[in-house]
């Protein structure tokens, strides 16, 4: 049996991004799954400017986006054309 030490969170993309806040430990591999339920092209482009990561044209389904949080703090997640903005925070779990 395979066990992953990857931190996982799911964000539903519909009329915005839900939940609007997610948490990860820094320095550990992470994965966000975007479950897309909209045809809105703006929402289907995700931008983490402060982390220099951008994903375009998320398909109509689930998309897994791996990354590694390397620093503590609050990091803004926005739609590609900045038509919608939500906040995501990566903090060390206690």
Secondary structure, DSSP 8 states (H G I E B T S, - for coil): ------EEEEEEESSSEESS-----TTSEEEEEEEE----TTTTSEEEGGGTEEE----SSEEEEEEE--S-EEEEEEETTSSSEEEEEE----
